[in-house]
Amino acid sequence: MSAFRTIWTTEDKYVEVIDQRKLPHEWVVEKLITYKDAERAIKDMVVRGAPLIGATAAYGIYLAAREGANMEEAFEDLRLSRPTAVNLFWALDRMKAKLANASDLVQTAWEEAARIVEDDVETCRMIGVHGLPLIEELSRKKNGETVHILTHCNAGMLGCIEWGTITSPIYQAIQKGIKVHVWVDETRPRLQGANLTCYELTRHEVPHTLIVDNQGGHLMQHGMVDMCIVGTDRTTRQGDVANKIGTYLKALAAHDNHIPFYVALPSTTLDMTIRDGLKEIPIEQRNQNEVRYVVGKSKISGQLDEVLICPETTQASNYGFDVTPARLVTALITERGVCSANEEGLLELFPEYK
């Protein structure tokens, strides 16, 4: 793997992130100096992906302490920056608990945010360790022929710190010499698959093909997909999974075609306080212009530009996520192992939630 991270600290102890809105066409780094910078980076999707959102929020609390901001306001503002990804709340709760009795808020926050980042790196690596045998088994069944994996949105290293969740087993399979090919959903409306997953798979020399979101079912019907791996922003106690809008449709197609559908699940995205994902997970509704416009590199000017794709008066719906019921999930791949998508399976790996 090429050595880069999605969030890092500078010599003057501020924080820098990649502006992922500009990828794959431009590599732009943003410096976060205040906690409001971190809040905006999360809200405006400069950073995205549940683990990276959590890490950015953690460093946002450090920046709040450093600038002498009102800490209660900082926690609340960051908590409201995105509603669905549970890592955000997990990271903020962890920071609040650590700072509760701290004599030096700035140093304690700095150290704890750094630990959150390093913990995520190891978590994602271990997801790959446990997910790799699933790819190895398919490779053996195919006598070493290419394993075709379909994924949705971006839960690669760009949504995390390193490794990624869905990409960790893929990268580790490539390192072992297993032939892998990835079908990459473009993932409307923000095109995270086309822009981000394709970018990092290209960078890591992983064979892949970009497809429109609605092509997956056709590929499955014709035996061109061996397995699906998706990420998650929040997973309930009974195994329901909230992920980028369109995930549910892929799970339905996989179920109908008897194709295993796996969810790569860092435990930081578990929400064991709720059971029924359809009823209890808040689904973010984003700005309709994300649907009405597409952003891309102009063939004429070579610059990034927004293009309107519908009549100016047309209104658009823009739900950011959907919920895939546990019954459609073959298994959850976690940093502690692979388990069934139900309460029993999760509690076997995570008994602390009993």
C-alpha positions as CSV (number, residue, x, y, z in Angstrom):
1,M,0.0,0.0,0.0
2,S,1.1,3.5,-0.7
3,A,1.8,5.5,2.5
4,F,-0.6,8.3,3.0
5,R,-3.3,9.0,5.6
6,T,-6.5,11.0,5.4
7,I,-5.9,13.1,8.5
8,W,-2.6,14.1,10.1
9,T,-1.1,16.8,12.3
10,T,1.4,19.5,11.4
11,E,4.6,20.7,13.1
12,D,2.6,23.5,14.7
13,K,0.1,21.0,16.1
14,Y,-2.8,21.9,13.9
15,V,-4.7,19.3,11.7
16,E,-4.7,18.8,8.0
17,V,-7.1,16.7,5.9
18,I,-7.7,16.0,2.2
19,D,-10.5,17.9,0.6
20,Q,-12.2,14.8,-0.8
21,R,-14.7,16.9,-2.8
22,K,-11.9,17.7,-5.2
23,L,-10.7,14.1,-5.8
24,P,-9.8,12.4,-8.1
25,H,-9.0,15.5,-10.2
26,E,-7.2,17.7,-7.6
27,W,-5.2,16.9,-4.5
28,V,-6.2,19.8,-2.1
29,V,-5.2,19.8,1.6
30,E,-7.2,21.9,4.1
31,K,-5.7,23.0,7.4
32,L,-8.1,22.9,10.4
33,I,-7.2,25.6,12.9
34,T,-10.4,26.0,14.9
35,Y,-13.1,23.5,15.9
36,K,-15.4,25.3,13.6
37,D,-13.1,24.3,10.8
38,A,-13.5,20.7,11.8
39,E,-17.3,21.1,12.1
40,R,-17.4,22.6,8.6
41,A,-15.2,19.9,7.1
42,I,-17.6,17.2,8.4
43,K,-20.8,19.1,7.5
44,D,-19.7,20.0,4.0
45,M,-18.1,16.6,3.3
46,V,-14.6,17.8,3.0
47,V,-14.1,14.6,5.0
48,R,-16.6,11.7,4.9
49,G,-16.8,8.1,5.9
50,A,-17.8,7.2,9.4
51,P,-14.3,6.5,10.9
52,L,-12.8,9.6,9.4
53,I,-15.7,11.7,10.6
54,G,-15.1,10.4,14.1
55,A,-11.4,11.2,14.0
56,T,-12.0,14.7,12.6
57,A,-14.5,15.3,15.4
58,A,-12.0,14.1,18.0
59,Y,-9.4,16.6,16.7
60,G,-12.1,19.2,16.6
61,I,-12.4,18.9,20.3
62,Y,-8.6,19.2,20.6
63,L,-8.8,22.4,18.5
64,A,-11.6,23.8,20.7
65,A,-9.5,23.2,23.8
66,R,-6.5,24.8,22.2
67,E,-8.4,28.0,21.2
68,G,-10.1,28.2,24.6
69,A,-13.6,27.8,23.1
70,N,-16.6,26.9,25.2
71,M,-16.3,23.2,25.3
72,E,-19.9,22.4,25.8
73,E,-20.8,24.4,22.7
74,A,-18.0,22.7,20.8
75,F,-19.2,19.2,21.7
76,E,-22.8,20.2,20.7
77,D,-21.8,21.9,17.4
78,L,-19.7,18.9,16.4
79,R,-22.5,16.5,17.4
80,L,-24.9,18.2,15.1
81,S,-22.6,18.3,12.1
82,R,-23.9,14.9,10.7
83,P,-26.8,12.9,12.0
84,T,-26.3,9.3,10.8
85,A,-22.7,8.2,11.3
86,V,-22.5,6.8,14.8
87,N,-18.7,7.1,14.9
88,L,-19.2,10.8,15.3
89,F,-21.0,10.4,18.6
90,W,-18.8,7.6,19.7
91,A,-15.7,9.7,19.2
92,L,-17.2,12.7,21.0
93,D,-18.4,10.6,23.9
94,R,-14.9,9.1,24.2
95,M,-13.3,12.5,24.2
96,K,-15.7,13.9,26.8
97,A,-15.1,11.0,29.1
98,K,-11.3,11.4,28.8
99,L,-11.5,15.2,29.4
100,A,-13.8,14.9,32.4
101,N,-11.0,14.9,35.0
102,A,-8.1,16.2,32.9
103,S,-5.9,18.8,34.4
104,D,-4.5,19.8,31.0
105,L,-7.4,19.8,28.5
106,V,-5.2,20.6,25.5
107,Q,-2.6,17.9,26.0
108,T,-5.1,15.3,27.0
109,A,-7.3,16.0,24.0
110,W,-4.3,15.9,21.7
111,E,-3.2,12.6,23.0
112,E,-6.7,11.0,22.9
113,A,-7.5,12.2,19.4
114,A,-4.2,10.6,18.3
115,R,-5.2,7.3,20.0
116,I,-8.5,7.3,18.2
117,V,-6.7,7.6,14.9
118,E,-4.2,4.8,15.7
119,D,-7.0,2.6,17.0
120,D,-8.9,3.0,13.7
121,V,-5.8,2.0,11.7
122,E,-5.5,-1.2,13.6
123,T,-9.2,-1.9,13.5
124,C,-9.3,-1.6,9.7
125,R,-6.2,-3.8,9.4
126,M,-7.9,-6.5,11.5
127,I,-11.1,-6.3,9.4
128,G,-8.9,-7.2,6.5
129,V,-7.3,-10.1,8.4
130,H,-10.8,-11.6,9.1
131,G,-12.2,-10.8,5.7
132,L,-9.3,-12.2,3.7
133,P,-10.3,-15.9,4.2
134,L,-13.7,-15.1,2.6
135,I,-11.9,-14.0,-0.6
136,E,-9.4,-16.9,-0.3
137,E,-12.3,-19.4,-0.1
138,L,-13.9,-18.0,-3.3
139,S,-10.6,-18.0,-5.0
140,R,-10.1,-21.7,-4.2
141,K,-13.6,-22.5,-5.4
142,K,-12.8,-20.8,-8.7
143,N,-9.4,-22.6,-9.0
144,G,-7.5,-19.4,-8.7
145,E,-9.6,-17.5,-11.3
146,T,-10.4,-13.8,-10.6
147,V,-12.8,-13.1,-7.7
148,H,-15.2,-10.4,-8.7
149,I,-16.3,-8.2,-5.8
150,L,-19.1,-5.5,-6.0
151,T,-19.1,-2.6,-3.7
152,H,-21.1,0.6,-3.1
153,C,-20.0,4.1,-2.1
154,N,-16.5,4.4,-0.6
155,A,-15.6,2.6,2.6
156,G,-11.9,2.5,1.6
157,M,-9.0,4.2,3.2
158,L,-10.4,7.6,2.2
159,G,-13.4,7.0,4.5
160,C,-11.1,5.9,7.3
161,I,-7.4,6.6,8.1
162,E,-5.6,3.7,6.5
163,W,-6.6,0.3,5.0
164,G,-10.3,1.1,4.9
165,T,-13.1,-1.3,5.8
166,I,-14.2,-2.9,2.6
167,T,-10.8,-2.4,1.0
168,S,-8.7,-3.9,3.8
169,P,-9.5,-7.5,2.8
170,I,-9.1,-6.6,-0.9
171,Y,-5.7,-5.0,-0.4
172,Q,-4.6,-8.0,1.8
173,A,-5.8,-10.4,-0.9
174,I,-3.8,-8.5,-3.6
175,Q,-0.8,-8.7,-1.3
176,K,-1.1,-12.5,-1.2
177,G,-1.3,-12.8,-5.0
178,I,-5.0,-13.5,-5.2
179,K,-6.6,-12.3,-8.4
180,V,-9.3,-9.8,-7.6
181,H,-11.5,-7.5,-9.7
182,V,-13.8,-4.8,-8.2
183,W,-17.1,-3.6,-9.7
184,V,-17.3,0.0,-8.4
185,D,-20.8,1.5,-8.1
186,E,-20.6,5.2,-9.2
187,T,-22.8,6.0,-6.1
188,R,-25.1,8.8,-7.0
189,P,-25.6,11.6,-6.1
190,R,-22.1,12.6,-4.9
191,L,-20.3,9.9,-6.9
192,Q,-18.1,8.7,-4.1
193,G,-17.5,5.4,-5.9
194,A,-16.5,7.0,-9.1
195,N,-14.4,9.7,-7.5
196,L,-13.0,8.1,-4.4
197,T,-13.1,4.3,-4.7
198,C,-11.8,4.4,-8.2
199,Y,-9.1,6.8,-7.2
200,E,-7.7,4.7,-4.4
201,L,-8.0,1.4,-6.3
202,T,-6.1,3.0,-9.2
203,R,-3.5,4.2,-6.7
204,H,-3.1,0.7,-5.3
205,E,-3.2,-0.9,-8.8
206,V,-6.3,-3.0,-8.0
207,P,-8.2,-4.1,-11.2
208,H,-11.6,-2.4,-11.2
209,T,-14.4,-1.3,-13.4
210,L,-16.8,1.6,-12.8
211,I,-20.5,0.9,-13.3
212,V,-23.7,2.9,-13.0
213,D,-25.6,2.2,-9.8
214,N,-28.3,0.3,-11.5
215,Q,-26.0,-2.2,-13.3
216,G,-25.2,-4.3,-10.3
217,G,-28.4,-6.5,-10.5
218,H,-27.7,-7.3,-14.2
219,L,-24.1,-8.4,-13.4
220,M,-25.4,-10.6,-10.6
221,Q,-28.0,-12.2,-12.8
222,H,-25.3,-13.2,-15.3
223,G,-22.8,-14.7,-12.8
224,M,-20.4,-11.8,-13.0
225,V,-20.3,-11.0,-9.2
226,D,-18.9,-13.5,-6.6
227,M,-19.5,-11.4,-3.5
228,C,-20.6,-8.0,-2.3
229,I,-18.8,-6.0,0.4
230,V,-20.2,-2.7,1.7
231,G,-19.5,-0.4,4.6
232,T,-21.8,0.9,7.3
233,D,-22.4,4.2,9.1
234,R,-24.5,2.7,11.8
235,T,-25.4,-0.9,12.7
236,T,-28.1,-1.8,15.2
237,R,-28.1,-4.4,17.9
238,Q,-30.1,-6.8,15.7
239,G,-27.8,-6.3,12.7
240,D,-29.7,-3.8,10.6
241,V,-27.3,-1.7,8.6
242,A,-27.5,2.0,7.6
243,N,-25.2,2.8,4.7
244,K,-25.1,5.0,1.6
245,I,-28.4,5.2,-0.3
246,G,-28.7,2.4,-2.7
247,T,-27.1,-0.3,-0.5
248,Y,-30.5,-1.8,0.2
249,L,-31.2,-2.4,-3.5
250,K,-27.8,-4.1,-3.9
251,A,-28.6,-6.4,-0.9
252,L,-32.0,-7.3,-2.5
253,A,-30.3,-8.2,-5.8
254,A,-27.6,-10.2,-4.0
255,H,-30.3,-12.1,-2.0
256,D,-32.3,-12.9,-5.2
257,N,-29.2,-14.2,-6.9
258,H,-27.7,-16.2,-4.0
259,I,-24.6,-14.0,-3.8
260,P,-23.0,-13.4,-0.4
261,F,-23.5,-9.9,0.9
262,Y,-21.0,-8.8,3.6
263,V,-20.8,-5.7,5.7
264,A,-17.4,-4.5,6.8
265,L,-18.1,-3.3,10.3
266,P,-15.7,-1.5,12.7
267,S,-17.2,-1.8,16.1
268,T,-17.2,2.0,16.4
269,T,-20.1,2.0,14.1
270,L,-22.2,-0.3,16.3
271,D,-25.2,1.3,18.0
272,M,-26.2,-1.2,20.6
273,T,-28.8,1.2,22.0
274,I,-31.2,0.6,19.2
275,R,-32.7,-2.5,17.5
276,D,-35.0,-1.6,14.6
277,G,-32.9,0.3,12.1
278,L,-35.9,1.2,9.9
279,K,-37.7,2.9,12.8
280,E,-34.8,4.2,14.9
281,I,-31.9,5.3,12.7
282,P,-32.2,9.0,11.7
283,I,-31.7,9.3,7.9
284,E,-30.0,12.4,6.8
285,Q,-31.7,14.5,4.1
286,R,-29.2,16.6,2.2
287,N,-29.3,19.5,-0.1
288,Q,-31.3,18.8,-3.2
289,N,-28.7,20.4,-5.4
290,E,-26.4,17.4,-4.9
291,V,-29.0,15.5,-7.0
292,R,-29.8,18.4,-9.5
293,Y,-26.1,19.1,-10.3
294,V,-23.1,16.9,-11.0
295,V,-19.5,18.0,-10.4
296,G,-16.8,17.0,-12.8
297,K,-13.8,18.1,-14.8
298,S,-14.7,20.0,-17.9
299,K,-13.4,18.6,-21.2
300,I,-13.2,22.2,-22.5
301,S,-11.7,24.2,-19.7
302,G,-10.0,21.4,-17.7
303,Q,-11.5,22.9,-14.5
304,L,-13.9,21.4,-12.0
305,D,-17.4,22.6,-12.7
306,E,-21.1,22.0,-11.7
307,V,-23.5,21.0,-14.4
308,L,-27.3,21.1,-14.0
309,I,-28.9,17.9,-15.2
310,C,-32.6,18.7,-14.9
311,P,-35.0,21.6,-15.6
312,E,-34.2,24.6,-13.3
313,T,-37.6,24.3,-11.6
314,T,-37.4,20.6,-10.9
315,Q,-37.2,19.7,-7.2
316,A,-35.2,16.7,-6.0
317,S,-35.3,14.3,-3.0
318,N,-31.9,13.5,-1.4
319,Y,-31.9,11.0,1.3
320,G,-28.3,10.2,2.2
321,F,-28.7,6.7,3.5
322,D,-31.0,3.7,3.5
323,V,-31.3,0.8,5.9
324,T,-30.6,-2.8,4.9
325,P,-32.5,-5.3,7.1
326,A,-30.3,-7.9,8.9
327,R,-32.0,-10.7,7.0
328,L,-30.3,-9.6,3.8
329,V,-26.8,-9.5,5.3
330,T,-24.8,-12.8,5.0
331,A,-22.4,-11.8,7.7
332,L,-20.6,-8.9,9.5
333,I,-16.9,-8.6,9.1
334,T,-15.5,-7.0,12.3
335,E,-12.0,-6.4,13.8
336,R,-12.7,-9.3,16.1
337,G,-13.9,-11.8,13.5
338,V,-16.9,-12.6,11.3
339,C,-20.3,-13.1,12.8
340,S,-24.0,-13.5,11.9
341,A,-26.0,-10.3,11.4
342,N,-28.0,-10.6,14.6
343,E,-27.8,-9.9,18.3
344,E,-26.4,-13.3,19.2
345,G,-23.6,-13.0,16.6
346,L,-22.6,-9.5,17.7
347,L,-22.7,-10.4,21.4
348,E,-20.5,-13.4,20.8
349,L,-17.8,-11.1,19.5
350,F,-18.6,-8.1,21.7
351,P,-19.8,-9.5,25.1
352,E,-19.3,-6.2,26.7
353,Y,-22.6,-5.1,25.3
354,K,-24.6,-7.8,27.1
